[in-house]
Amino acid sequence: MKLYLFVCVLAMSLLATAAENELFKNPKLEKNAAGWANWGSKMGLKLVSVQDGLHVTAIGPKLNQGPAQTMKLKPGYEYEYSCKIKGKLAENAQVEVLHWHFPQIKRSGCLRKLRGEFDWWEHKVKFTVPANCDGNTVLRPILMTGPGEITMEWASLKEIGEKLATKKEEGKIPEIVPVVHPKKVIDLSNEQPVNVRMHINEKVSQPVQGCSVVNQDGTFVINYKFTTLGHDAVMFDIARELDSCKKVSMEITSNGKGHRLFFVLTDKSGEAHLTNKPIMLSFQGSKKIDMVIPLPQEKPYDILDSNWGGDENQHLDMPLKSLTIVLDDCPDASTDSGVISIKNLKVGNW
């Protein structure tokens, strides 16, 4: 009996500790998100509790905001920020997921931007409060622009601890610890493409009619349609955690029109790293590609335009959250359509 009581007390203590570690009021957003501010109420944004969470409806064509909490976080400390959502957005609408804003220094960030329709998806990112920011932080797990509906099951914010200043704040980066890619092969052939989107004349947009990305029996089939004389591209994410991603192997079938393929690696903090050398698709037919993923060399004081978001430390922090594949028009003035396919896609280190 004593042992039973001890276990019960210990369990209650652990639950209490977990609850204390949670910084958000009402993380399950119950009672129509009581404790959360609705900054979009004047734009018609509605927050309604439903069986599987909080249903957020936006009707305005511009910025509609989202449920928000404002609190004073510790300068120089790292926090874990997460949520679970599903949604359906109108054409040209988007949602910024896990958005944070430091009004004192006029600086913002988010994990990713989503468009179109997506099923339940758990998002998580770590961010650091700048050392020169001792004011409030505004946290919006979803920040909606344009009409759409989002259901949010929960949102969470937890303190991790104090962290060294980042490169952009102090003009330096922490000591570079070489990235270790374990020897392994990770087969991505059967992963499903998510968050399919386009750049149309340099603006993020939903795919135009006739543009799509699907996985057909282990092959990623990219139906592209470039419509402007400016920069156009189609891209999609493979939302899988990857602990090794030094090399990539795949078989590409190209139409020989000269476009190019890039990769974007999103690390564990949410920082995106764009490869600096594309795969040129000037060949016709199928070609086996086996290559080291070309990321810029990390150097102190060298702040790269090819990195953005996350903790902004300009360093690839493993494991990766996702891999993005980008088909870019070349030259920008190209206005054509076609099909590019990728099969036997593998990453890792071998």
C-alpha contacts under 8 A as a table, 3 or more apart, distances in Angstrom:
res1	aa1	res2	aa2	distance
1	M	4	Y	5.04
1	M	5	L	6.27
2	K	5	L	5.12
2	K	6	F	6.14
3	L	6	F	5.02
3	L	7	V	6.24
4	Y	7	V	5.22
4	Y	8	C	6.25
5	L	8	C	5.07
5	L	9	V	6.11
6	F	9	V	5.15
6	F	10	L	6.06
7	V	10	L	5.04
7	V	11	A	6.06
8	C	11	A	5.13
8	C	12	M	6.16
9	V	12	M	5.10
9	V	13	S	6.06
10	L	13	S	4.97
10	L	14	L	6.18
11	A	14	L	5.12
11	A	15	L	6.19
12	M	15	L	5.09
12	M	16	A	6.09
13	S	16	A	5.06
13	S	17	T	6.16
14	L	17	T	5.03
14	L	18	A	6.17
15	L	18	A	5.11
15	L	19	A	6.17
16	A	19	A	5.06
16	A	20	E	6.15
17	T	20	E	4.99
17	T	21	N	6.23
18	A	21	N	5.14
18	A	22	E	6.63
19	A	22	E	5.34
20	E	23	L	7.38
21	N	158	K	5.93
21	N	159	E	7.19
22	E	27	P	7.95
22	E	156	S	6.61
22	E	157	L	5.91
22	E	158	K	5.34
23	L	156	S	7.32
23	L	157	L	5.37
23	L	158	K	5.79
23	L	159	E	7.77
24	F	27	P	5.56
24	F	69	Q	7.49
24	F	155	A	7.73
24	F	156	S	6.22
24	F	157	L	5.93
25	K	35	G	5.98
25	K	36	W	7.53
26	N	29	L	5.31
26	N	30	E	6.65
26	N	33	A	7.20
26	N	34	A	6.87
26	N	35	G	6.43
26	N	36	W	7.88
27	P	154	W	5.62
27	P	155	A	5.18
27	P	156	S	5.87
28	K	33	A	7.96
28	K	53	G	6.99
28	K	153	E	6.38
28	K	154	W	4.44
28	K	155	A	6.57
29	L	32	N	6.60
29	L	33	A	4.18
29	L	34	A	6.66
29	L	36	W	7.79
29	L	49	S	7.56
29	L	53	G	6.91
29	L	54	L	6.13
29	L	153	E	7.66
29	L	154	W	6.44
29	L	155	A	7.76
30	E	33	A	5.17
30	E	34	A	6.46
30	E	49	S	6.21
30	E	53	G	7.32
30	E	54	L	7.19
31	K	34	A	5.54
31	K	48	V	7.89
31	K	49	S	6.08
32	N	47	L	5.73
32	N	48	V	4.78
32	N	49	S	4.73
32	N	54	L	6.80
33	A	36	W	5.50
33	A	47	L	6.86
33	A	48	V	7.54
33	A	49	S	7.22
33	A	54	L	7.06
33	A	67	P	7.62
35	G	69	Q	7.85
36	W	67	P	5.79
36	W	68	A	5.49
36	W	69	Q	5.60
37	A	67	P	5.60
37	A	68	A	5.08
37	A	69	Q	6.25
38	N	41	S	5.69
38	N	45	L	7.54
38	N	47	L	7.66
38	N	65	Q	7.78
38	N	66	G	6.24
38	N	67	P	5.02
38	N	68	A	6.51
39	W	42	K	7.51
39	W	65	Q	5.98
39	W	66	G	6.45
39	W	67	P	6.88
39	W	68	A	7.18
40	G	43	M	5.20
40	G	44	G	6.47
40	G	45	L	4.97
40	G	46	K	7.93
40	G	64	N	5.17
40	G	65	Q	4.98
40	G	66	G	6.15
41	S	44	G	5.07
41	S	45	L	4.92
41	S	46	K	6.75
42	K	45	L	7.26
43	M	58	A	7.91
43	M	59	I	7.59
43	M	60	G	6.08
43	M	64	N	6.04
44	G	58	A	6.55
44	G	59	I	6.38
44	G	60	G	6.97
44	G	64	N	7.84
45	L	56	V	7.06
45	L	57	T	5.73
45	L	58	A	4.77
45	L	59	I	6.86
45	L	60	G	8.00
45	L	64	N	6.38
45	L	65	Q	7.71
45	L	66	G	7.46
46	K	55	H	7.87
46	K	56	V	5.62
46	K	57	T	5.19
46	K	58	A	6.75
47	L	54	L	6.56
47	L	55	H	5.85
47	L	56	V	4.83
47	L	57	T	6.84
47	L	67	P	7.80
48	V	54	L	5.69
48	V	55	H	5.17
48	V	56	V	6.59
49	S	53	G	5.95
49	S	54	L	4.51
49	S	55	H	5.99
50	V	53	G	5.38
50	V	54	L	5.79
50	V	55	H	6.31
52	D	151	T	7.72
52	D	152	M	7.91
52	D	153	E	6.01
53	G	151	T	6.30
53	G	152	M	5.43
53	G	153	E	4.16
53	G	154	W	6.91
54	L	151	T	5.43
54	L	152	M	5.14
54	L	153	E	6.32
55	H	149	E	7.10
55	H	150	I	5.91
55	H	151	T	4.45
55	H	152	M	6.59
56	V	66	G	7.76
56	V	149	E	5.65
56	V	150	I	5.09
56	V	151	T	6.07
56	V	152	M	7.81
57	T	147	P	7.59
57	T	148	G	6.02
57	T	149	E	4.64
57	T	150	I	6.63
58	A	64	N	6.28
58	A	144	M	7.38
58	A	146	G	6.94
58	A	147	P	4.89
58	A	148	G	5.33
58	A	149	E	6.41
59	I	64	N	7.85
59	I	146	G	6.81
59	I	147	P	4.44
59	I	148	G	6.73
60	G	63	L	7.29
60	G	64	N	6.32
60	G	145	T	7.88
60	G	146	G	5.65
60	G	147	P	5.68
61	P	64	N	7.97
61	P	93	A	7.80
61	P	145	T	6.97
61	P	146	G	4.23
61	P	147	P	5.97
62	K	145	T	5.27
62	K	146	G	4.98
63	L	144	M	6.25
63	L	145	T	4.26
63	L	146	G	6.35
64	N	143	L	7.28
64	N	144	M	5.35
64	N	145	T	5.42
64	N	146	G	6.77
65	Q	142	I	7.73
65	Q	143	L	4.94
65	Q	144	M	5.34
65	Q	145	T	7.12
66	G	140	R	6.26
66	G	141	P	7.66
66	G	142	I	5.68
66	G	143	L	5.02
66	G	144	M	6.23
67	P	140	R	5.94
67	P	141	P	7.31
67	P	142	I	7.16
68	A	138	V	6.85
68	A	139	L	5.57
68	A	140	R	4.59
68	A	141	P	7.38
69	Q	138	V	6.02
69	Q	139	L	5.44
69	Q	140	R	6.79
70	T	136	N	6.39
70	T	137	T	5.62
70	T	138	V	4.51
70	T	139	L	6.20
71	M	136	N	5.31
71	M	137	T	5.49
71	M	138	V	6.75
72	K	134	D	7.37
72	K	135	G	6.05
72	K	136	N	4.38
72	K	137	T	5.89
73	L	77	Y	7.84
73	L	129	V	7.14
73	L	134	D	7.50
73	L	135	G	7.76
73	L	136	N	6.82
73	L	137	T	6.64
74	K	77	Y	5.53
74	K	129	V	6.69
74	K	134	D	6.93
75	P	128	T	7.90
75	P	129	V	5.05
75	P	130	P	5.63
75	P	131	A	4.69
75	P	132	N	6.83
75	P	133	C	5.80
75	P	134	D	5.79
76	G	128	T	6.24
76	G	129	V	5.27
76	G	130	P	5.51
76	G	131	A	4.63
76	G	162	E	5.78
76	G	163	K	5.67
76	G	164	L	6.81
76	G	165	A	6.44
77	Y	128	T	5.54
77	Y	129	V	5.72
77	Y	159	E	7.53
77	Y	160	I	7.27
77	Y	161	G	5.30
77	Y	162	E	4.05
77	Y	163	K	5.36
78	E	126	K	6.71
78	E	127	F	5.61
78	E	128	T	4.24
78	E	129	V	6.53
78	E	159	E	6.38
78	E	160	I	5.39
78	E	161	G	5.45
78	E	162	E	5.97
78	E	163	K	6.01
79	Y	126	K	5.52
79	Y	127	F	5.55
79	Y	128	T	6.27
79	Y	157	L	6.86
79	Y	158	K	5.60
79	Y	159	E	4.53
79	Y	160	I	5.18
79	Y	161	G	7.26
80	E	124	K	7.16
80	E	125	V	5.93
80	E	126	K	4.56
80	E	127	F	6.78
80	E	156	S	7.89
80	E	157	L	5.71
80	E	158	K	5.18
80	E	159	E	6.36
80	E	160	I	6.61
81	Y	98	L	6.89
81	Y	124	K	5.74
81	Y	125	V	5.38
81	Y	126	K	6.06
81	Y	127	F	7.68
81	Y	155	A	7.79
81	Y	156	S	5.77
81	Y	157	L	4.64
81	Y	158	K	6.67
82	S	98	L	6.76
82	S	122	E	7.37
82	S	123	H	5.41
82	S	124	K	4.16
82	S	125	V	6.32
82	S	141	P	7.57
82	S	155	A	5.76
82	S	156	S	5.19
82	S	157	L	6.61
83	C	98	L	7.37
83	C	122	E	5.85
83	C	123	H	5.45
83	C	124	K	6.69
83	C	141	P	6.64
83	C	152	M	7.31
83	C	153	E	7.48
83	C	154	W	5.56
83	C	155	A	4.16
83	C	156	S	6.14
84	K	120	W	6.70
84	K	121	W	5.58
84	K	122	E	4.22
84	K	123	H	6.14
84	K	152	M	5.79
84	K	153	E	5.57
84	K	154	W	5.81
84	K	155	A	6.78
85	I	119	D	7.67
85	I	120	W	5.40
85	I	121	W	5.54
85	I	122	E	6.56
85	I	150	I	6.76
85	I	151	T	5.54
85	I	152	M	4.38
85	I	153	E	6.16
85	I	154	W	7.83
86	K	117	E	7.94
86	K	118	F	5.71
86	K	119	D	4.78
86	K	120	W	4.44
86	K	121	W	6.24
86	K	150	I	5.80
86	K	151	T	5.40
86	K	152	M	6.73
87	G	117	E	5.69
87	G	118	F	5.54
87	G	119	D	6.60
87	G	120	W	7.92
87	G	148	G	7.56
87	G	149	E	5.53
87	G	150	I	4.21
87	G	151	T	6.08
88	K	115	R	7.94
88	K	116	G	5.81
88	K	117	E	4.16
88	K	118	F	6.49
88	K	148	G	5.79
88	K	149	E	5.41
88	K	150	I	6.56
89	L	93	A	5.79
89	L	94	Q	6.65
89	L	115	R	6.25
89	L	116	G	5.01
89	L	117	E	6.08
89	L	146	G	7.79
89	L	147	P	6.26
89	L	148	G	4.06
89	L	149	E	6.16
90	A	93	A	5.34
90	A	116	G	6.64
90	A	146	G	7.10
90	A	147	P	5.56
90	A	148	G	5.49
91	E	116	G	7.02
91	E	205	S	7.89
91	E	206	Q	6.24
92	N	115	R	7.64
92	N	146	G	7.08
92	N	205	S	5.52
92	N	206	Q	5.91
93	A	115	R	6.41
93	A	116	G	7.70
93	A	144	M	7.69
93	A	145	T	5.58
93	A	146	G	4.35
93	A	147	P	6.11
93	A	148	G	7.18
93	A	205	S	7.97
94	Q	113	K	6.57
94	Q	114	L	5.58
94	Q	115	R	4.79
94	Q	116	G	7.60
94	Q	144	M	6.07
94	Q	145	T	5.40
94	Q	146	G	6.57
95	V	113	K	5.61
95	V	114	L	5.39
95	V	115	R	6.72
95	V	142	I	6.22
95	V	143	L	5.42
95	V	144	M	4.41
95	V	145	T	6.15
96	E	99	H	6.24
96	E	110	C	6.37
96	E	111	L	7.48
96	E	112	R	5.98
96	E	113	K	4.48
96	E	114	L	6.58
96	E	141	P	7.99
96	E	142	I	5.70
96	E	143	L	4.99
96	E	144	M	6.45
97	V	110	C	6.05
97	V	111	L	5.82
97	V	112	R	5.55
97	V	113	K	6.06
97	V	114	L	7.49
97	V	123	H	7.73
97	V	141	P	5.70
97	V	142	I	4.87
97	V	143	L	6.64
98	L	110	C	5.28
98	L	111	L	5.69
98	L	112	R	7.63
98	L	123	H	7.71
98	L	124	K	7.83
98	L	125	V	7.64
98	L	139	L	7.53
98	L	140	R	6.23
98	L	141	P	4.14
98	L	142	I	5.92
98	L	143	L	7.97
99	H	108	S	7.36
99	H	109	G	5.74
99	H	110	C	4.19
99	H	111	L	6.96
99	H	139	L	6.04
99	H	140	R	5.18
99	H	141	P	5.70
99	H	142	I	6.57
99	H	143	L	6.71
100	W	108	S	5.62
100	W	109	G	5.48
100	W	110	C	6.22
100	W	137	T	6.96
100	W	138	V	5.74
100	W	139	L	4.68
100	W	140	R	6.30
101	H	106	K	7.36
101	H	107	R	5.87
101	H	108	S	4.23
101	H	109	G	6.59
101	H	137	T	5.75
101	H	138	V	5.08
101	H	139	L	6.58
102	F	105	I	5.88
102	F	106	K	5.74
102	F	107	R	5.24
102	F	108	S	6.16
102	F	133	C	7.29
102	F	135	G	7.56
102	F	136	N	6.69
102	F	137	T	4.99
102	F	138	V	6.56
103	P	106	K	4.73
103	P	107	R	6.68
103	P	135	G	7.69
103	P	136	N	7.12
103	P	137	T	6.95
103	P	138	V	7.68
104	Q	133	C	6.51
104	Q	134	D	7.94
104	Q	135	G	6.01
104	Q	136	N	7.43
105	I	133	C	6.71
109	G	309	G	6.17
109	G	310	G	7.28
110	C	113	K	7.81
110	C	309	G	6.77
110	C	310	G	7.26
111	L	124	K	7.81
111	L	125	V	6.38
111	L	270	G	5.32
111	L	271	E	7.82
111	L	309	G	6.95
111	L	310	G	6.53
112	R	270	G	7.76
114	L	195	N	5.99
115	R	195	N	6.46
115	R	196	V	7.69
115	R	197	R	6.96
115	R	205	S	7.67
115	R	206	Q	6.36
116	G	195	N	7.43
116	G	196	V	8.00
116	G	206	Q	6.62
118	F	121	W	7.69
118	F	194	V	7.66
118	F	195	N	7.43
125	V	268	K	6.89
125	V	269	S	5.22
125	V	270	G	5.72
125	V	310	G	7.27
126	K	268	K	7.55
126	K	269	S	4.88
126	K	270	G	7.24
126	K	310	G	7.03
126	K	311	D	7.02
127	F	269	S	6.69
127	F	310	G	6.23
127	F	311	D	5.24
128	T	163	K	7.31
128	T	311	D	6.27
129	V	133	C	6.81
130	P	133	C	5.37
130	P	165	A	7.27
130	P	166	T	7.99
130	P	169	E	7.18
131	A	134	D	7.62
131	A	165	A	6.69
131	A	169	E	7.72
140	R	143	L	6.09
141	P	155	A	6.71
144	M	147	P	7.93
152	M	155	A	7.56
164	L	174	P	7.29
165	A	169	E	6.50
165	A	170	E	6.53
165	A	173	I	7.98
165	A	174	P	7.93
166	T	169	E	5.52
166	T	170	E	6.45
166	T	172	K	7.20
166	T	173	I	6.04
166	T	174	P	7.26
166	T	311	D	7.50
166	T	312	E	6.88
166	T	313	N	5.34
167	K	170	E	5.50
167	K	171	G	5.21
167	K	172	K	4.36
167	K	173	I	4.19
167	K	174	P	7.23
167	K	301	Y	7.40
167	K	303	I	7.91
167	K	312	E	7.37
167	K	313	N	5.47
167	K	314	Q	7.41
168	K	171	G	5.47
168	K	172	K	7.00
168	K	173	I	7.90
168	K	303	I	7.44
168	K	312	E	7.14
168	K	313	N	7.24
169	E	172	K	7.85
170	E	173	I	7.82
171	G	301	Y	5.99
172	K	300	P	5.92
172	K	301	Y	5.36
173	I	176	I	7.54
173	I	300	P	5.90
173	I	301	Y	7.11
173	I	313	N	6.54
173	I	314	Q	7.84
176	I	315	H	7.73
179	V	316	L	7.11
179	V	317	D	7.49
179	V	318	M	7.36
180	V	244	S	7.66
181	H	243	D	6.76
181	H	244	S	4.42
181	H	245	C	6.38
181	H	246	K	6.22
181	H	348	G	7.04
181	H	349	N	6.20
182	P	243	D	7.32
182	P	244	S	5.63
182	P	348	G	7.44
182	P	349	N	6.39
183	K	244	S	7.56
183	K	348	G	6.88
183	K	349	N	4.84
183	K	350	W	5.69
184	K	244	S	7.20
184	K	348	G	5.46
184	K	349	N	5.46
184	K	350	W	6.29
185	V	346	K	6.54
185	V	347	V	5.97
185	V	348	G	4.82
185	V	349	N	6.40
185	V	350	W	6.95
186	I	244	S	7.96
186	I	346	K	5.47
186	I	347	V	5.29
186	I	348	G	5.73
187	D	190	N	7.71
187	D	344	N	7.46
187	D	345	L	6.32
187	D	346	K	4.56
187	D	347	V	6.77
188	L	191	E	5.40
188	L	344	N	7.57
188	L	345	L	5.44
188	L	346	K	5.50
188	L	347	V	7.50
189	S	218	G	4.74
189	S	219	T	6.50
189	S	220	F	7.80
189	S	343	K	6.46
189	S	344	N	5.47
189	S	345	L	5.18
189	S	346	K	7.10
190	N	215	N	7.34
190	N	217	D	7.47
190	N	218	G	4.96
190	N	219	T	7.83
191	E	215	N	7.64
191	E	218	G	7.90
191	E	238	I	6.68
192	Q	214	V	7.38
192	Q	215	N	6.12
192	Q	238	I	6.76
193	P	196	V	7.01
193	P	213	V	6.83
193	P	214	V	6.48
193	P	215	N	6.96
193	P	220	F	7.88
193	P	236	F	5.91
193	P	237	D	5.72
193	P	238	I	5.57
193	P	239	A	7.95
194	V	236	F	5.87
194	V	237	D	5.22
194	V	238	I	6.39
194	V	239	A	7.15
195	N	236	F	5.60
195	N	237	D	5.99
196	V	206	Q	7.55
196	V	207	P	7.24
196	V	212	S	7.38
196	V	213	V	6.83
196	V	234	V	7.43
196	V	235	M	5.82
196	V	236	F	4.42
196	V	237	D	7.06
197	R	204	V	7.15
197	R	205	S	6.04
197	R	206	Q	4.99
197	R	207	P	5.38
197	R	234	V	5.91
197	R	235	M	5.60
197	R	236	F	6.45
198	M	203	K	7.93
198	M	204	V	5.72
198	M	205	S	5.18
198	M	206	Q	5.84
198	M	207	P	5.44
198	M	232	D	7.07
198	M	233	A	5.40
198	M	234	V	4.33
198	M	235	M	6.10
199	H	202	E	5.20
199	H	203	K	5.07
199	H	204	V	4.57
199	H	205	S	5.93
199	H	231	H	7.03
199	H	232	D	4.94
199	H	233	A	4.91
199	H	234	V	6.42
200	I	203	K	5.19
200	I	204	V	6.43
200	I	205	S	6.46
200	I	226	F	7.75
200	I	227	T	7.56
200	I	228	T	6.96
200	I	230	G	7.52
200	I	231	H	6.53
200	I	232	D	4.72
200	I	233	A	6.84
201	N	228	T	6.06
201	N	229	L	7.21
201	N	230	G	4.50
201	N	231	H	4.74
201	N	232	D	5.49
202	E	230	G	6.89
202	E	231	H	5.20
202	E	232	D	6.38
207	P	210	G	7.98
207	P	211	C	5.60
207	P	212	S	6.80
207	P	234	V	7.50
208	V	211	C	5.58
208	V	225	K	7.33
210	G	223	N	6.93
210	G	224	Y	7.19
210	G	225	K	6.66
211	C	222	I	7.62
211	C	223	N	5.04
211	C	224	Y	4.74
211	C	225	K	5.57
212	S	222	I	6.04
212	S	223	N	5.13
212	S	224	Y	6.67
213	V	220	F	6.77
213	V	221	V	5.61
213	V	222	I	4.61
213	V	223	N	6.22
213	V	236	F	7.50
214	V	220	F	5.74
214	V	221	V	5.45
214	V	222	I	6.90
215	N	218	G	5.96
215	N	219	T	5.32
215	N	220	F	4.50
215	N	221	V	6.15
216	Q	219	T	5.14
216	Q	220	F	6.43
216	Q	221	V	6.96
218	G	343	K	6.28
218	G	344	N	7.12
219	T	341	S	6.59
219	T	342	I	5.58
219	T	343	K	4.34
219	T	344	N	7.14
220	F	341	S	5.52
220	F	342	I	5.04
220	F	343	K	6.24
221	V	339	V	6.95
221	V	340	I	6.18
221	V	341	S	4.50
221	V	342	I	6.62
222	I	339	V	5.57
222	I	340	I	5.15
222	I	341	S	5.86
223	N	337	S	7.49
223	N	338	G	5.93
223	N	339	V	4.64
223	N	340	I	6.71
224	Y	234	V	6.75
224	Y	337	S	5.42
224	Y	338	G	5.62
224	Y	339	V	6.22
224	Y	340	I	7.84
225	K	335	T	7.49
225	K	336	D	5.96
225	K	337	S	4.19
225	K	338	G	6.75
226	F	232	D	5.88
226	F	233	A	7.21
226	F	329	D	7.13
226	F	334	S	6.81
226	F	335	T	4.93
226	F	336	D	5.43
226	F	337	S	6.13
227	T	232	D	7.51
227	T	334	S	7.81
227	T	335	T	4.97
227	T	336	D	6.92
228	T	231	H	7.36
228	T	232	D	6.95
228	T	333	A	6.85
228	T	334	S	7.42
228	T	335	T	6.07
229	L	332	D	5.99
229	L	333	A	3.97
229	L	334	S	6.36
229	L	335	T	6.80
230	G	332	D	5.21
230	G	333	A	5.81
231	H	328	D	7.92
231	H	329	D	6.81
231	H	332	D	4.81
231	H	333	A	7.43
232	D	328	D	6.40
232	D	329	D	5.70
232	D	332	D	6.73
233	A	326	V	6.77
233	A	327	L	5.52
233	A	328	D	4.40
233	A	329	D	5.87
234	V	326	V	5.93
234	V	327	L	5.34
234	V	328	D	6.73
235	M	324	T	6.85
235	M	325	I	5.58
235	M	326	V	4.33
235	M	327	L	6.14
236	F	324	T	5.63
236	F	325	I	5.70
236	F	326	V	6.86
237	D	322	S	6.56
237	D	323	L	5.72
237	D	324	T	4.33
237	D	325	I	6.50
238	I	322	S	5.61
238	I	323	L	5.19
238	I	324	T	6.17
239	A	321	K	6.59
239	A	322	S	4.53
239	A	323	L	6.66
240	R	320	L	7.90
240	R	321	K	6.15
240	R	322	S	5.31
240	R	323	L	7.53
241	E	319	P	6.37
241	E	320	L	5.44
241	E	321	K	4.78
241	E	322	S	6.08
242	L	245	C	6.72
242	L	318	M	7.82
242	L	319	P	5.42
242	L	320	L	4.97
242	L	321	K	6.73
242	L	322	S	7.23
243	D	318	M	6.15
243	D	319	P	4.40
243	D	320	L	6.34
244	S	318	M	7.99
244	S	319	P	7.29
244	S	347	V	7.23
244	S	348	G	4.63
244	S	349	N	6.41
245	C	248	V	7.25
245	C	293	I	7.69
245	C	347	V	5.35
245	C	348	G	4.32
245	C	349	N	6.48
246	K	292	V	5.85
246	K	293	I	5.80
246	K	347	V	7.16
246	K	348	G	5.62
246	K	349	N	5.45
247	K	290	D	7.32
247	K	291	M	5.59
247	K	292	V	4.23
247	K	293	I	5.23
247	K	347	V	5.51
247	K	348	G	5.46
247	K	349	N	5.61
247	K	350	W	7.59
248	V	289	I	7.71
248	V	290	D	5.88
248	V	291	M	5.62
248	V	292	V	6.37
248	V	293	I	6.37
248	V	345	L	7.35
248	V	346	K	5.72
248	V	347	V	4.42
248	V	348	G	6.77
249	S	288	K	7.48
249	S	289	I	5.52
249	S	290	D	4.36
249	S	291	M	6.56
249	S	344	N	7.40
249	S	345	L	5.82
249	S	346	K	5.14
249	S	347	V	6.31
250	M	288	K	5.93
250	M	289	I	5.36
250	M	290	D	6.70
250	M	342	I	6.50
250	M	343	K	5.89
250	M	344	N	5.15
250	M	345	L	4.48
250	M	346	K	6.37
251	E	286	S	6.55
251	E	287	K	5.54
251	E	288	K	4.41
251	E	289	I	6.00
251	E	342	I	5.68
251	E	343	K	5.29
251	E	344	N	6.19
251	E	345	L	7.23
252	I	286	S	5.47
252	I	287	K	5.41
252	I	288	K	6.48
252	I	289	I	7.30
252	I	340	I	7.26
252	I	341	S	5.73
252	I	342	I	4.69
252	I	343	K	6.67
253	T	284	Q	7.26
253	T	285	G	5.19
253	T	286	S	4.13
253	T	287	K	6.46
253	T	340	I	5.84
253	T	341	S	5.20
253	T	342	I	6.57
254	S	257	K	7.86
254	S	281	L	6.11
254	S	282	S	7.67
254	S	283	F	6.29
254	S	284	Q	5.19
254	S	285	G	5.42
254	S	286	S	6.42
254	S	339	V	7.44
254	S	340	I	5.29
254	S	341	S	7.03
255	N	281	L	7.71
255	N	282	S	7.86
255	N	283	F	6.99
255	N	284	Q	4.96
255	N	285	G	6.57
255	N	338	G	7.26
255	N	339	V	7.05
255	N	340	I	6.87
256	G	259	H	7.84
256	G	281	L	5.82
256	G	282	S	4.45
256	G	283	F	4.44
256	G	284	Q	4.37
256	G	285	G	7.65
257	K	281	L	6.90
257	K	282	S	5.86
257	K	283	F	7.78
258	G	280	M	6.46
258	G	281	L	4.93
258	G	282	S	4.10
258	G	283	F	7.50
258	G	330	C	6.23
259	H	280	M	6.28
259	H	281	L	5.29
259	H	282	S	6.90
259	H	327	L	7.16
259	H	328	D	6.03
259	H	329	D	5.06
259	H	330	C	4.67
259	H	331	P	7.43
260	R	278	P	5.89
260	R	279	I	5.44
260	R	280	M	4.54
260	R	281	L	5.37
260	R	327	L	5.87
260	R	328	D	5.35
260	R	329	D	6.70
260	R	330	C	6.64
261	L	278	P	5.33
261	L	279	I	4.97
261	L	280	M	6.58
261	L	281	L	7.38
261	L	325	I	7.13
261	L	326	V	5.62
261	L	327	L	4.77
261	L	328	D	6.21
262	F	274	L	7.49
262	F	275	T	6.27
262	F	277	K	7.38
262	F	278	P	4.99
262	F	279	I	6.68
262	F	325	I	6.04
262	F	326	V	5.01
262	F	327	L	6.58
262	F	328	D	7.47
263	F	274	L	6.17
263	F	275	T	5.60
263	F	278	P	7.94
263	F	323	L	7.05
263	F	324	T	5.60
263	F	325	I	4.87
263	F	326	V	6.08
264	V	272	A	6.31
264	V	273	H	5.40
264	V	274	L	4.48
264	V	275	T	6.20
264	V	323	L	5.97
264	V	324	T	4.88
264	V	325	I	6.57
264	V	326	V	7.71
265	L	272	A	5.65
265	L	273	H	5.04
265	L	274	L	6.55
265	L	275	T	7.97
265	L	320	L	6.77
265	L	321	K	7.98
265	L	322	S	6.42
265	L	323	L	5.03
265	L	324	T	6.44
266	T	269	S	7.87
266	T	270	G	5.59
266	T	271	E	5.51
266	T	272	A	4.34
266	T	273	H	6.20
266	T	320	L	5.64
266	T	321	K	5.59
266	T	322	S	5.40
266	T	323	L	6.35
266	T	324	T	7.87
267	D	270	G	5.35
267	D	271	E	5.51
267	D	272	A	6.49
267	D	273	H	7.76
267	D	316	L	6.00
267	D	317	D	5.34
267	D	318	M	5.87
267	D	319	P	6.25
267	D	320	L	4.14
267	D	321	K	5.51
267	D	322	S	7.35
268	K	271	E	7.41
268	K	317	D	5.82
268	K	318	M	5.81
268	K	319	P	5.57
268	K	320	L	5.21
268	K	321	K	5.45
269	S	310	G	4.87
269	S	311	D	5.77
269	S	317	D	7.03
270	G	309	G	6.20
270	G	310	G	4.07
270	G	311	D	7.15
270	G	321	K	7.20
271	E	307	N	6.75
271	E	308	W	5.56
271	E	309	G	4.49
271	E	310	G	3.79
271	E	311	D	6.22
271	E	312	E	6.26
271	E	314	Q	7.92
271	E	316	L	7.94
272	A	306	S	7.91
272	A	307	N	5.40
272	A	308	W	5.33
272	A	309	G	6.21
272	A	310	G	7.30
273	H	295	L	7.40
273	H	306	S	6.05
273	H	307	N	4.73
273	H	308	W	7.07
273	H	316	L	7.43
274	L	295	L	6.99
274	L	306	S	5.17
274	L	307	N	6.38
275	T	278	P	7.13
275	T	293	I	7.04
275	T	294	P	5.32
275	T	295	L	4.81
275	T	296	P	7.10
275	T	306	S	7.64
276	N	294	P	6.03
276	N	295	L	5.88
276	N	296	P	6.25
276	N	306	S	7.68
277	K	294	P	6.00
277	K	295	L	7.95
281	L	284	Q	7.90
298	E	302	D	7.43
298	E	314	Q	7.31
298	E	315	H	6.92
299	K	302	D	5.45
303	I	314	Q	6.90
304	L	307	N	5.71
304	L	314	Q	7.09
305	D	308	W	7.23
307	N	312	E	7.53
307	N	314	Q	6.30
308	W	312	E	6.32
309	G	312	E	5.82
312	E	315	H	7.87
317	D	320	L	7.26
320	L	323	L	7.52
329	D	332	D	5.54
329	D	333	A	7.95
329	D	334	S	6.35
330	C	333	A	7.46
330	C	334	S	6.44
331	P	334	S	5.64
342	I	345	L	6.79
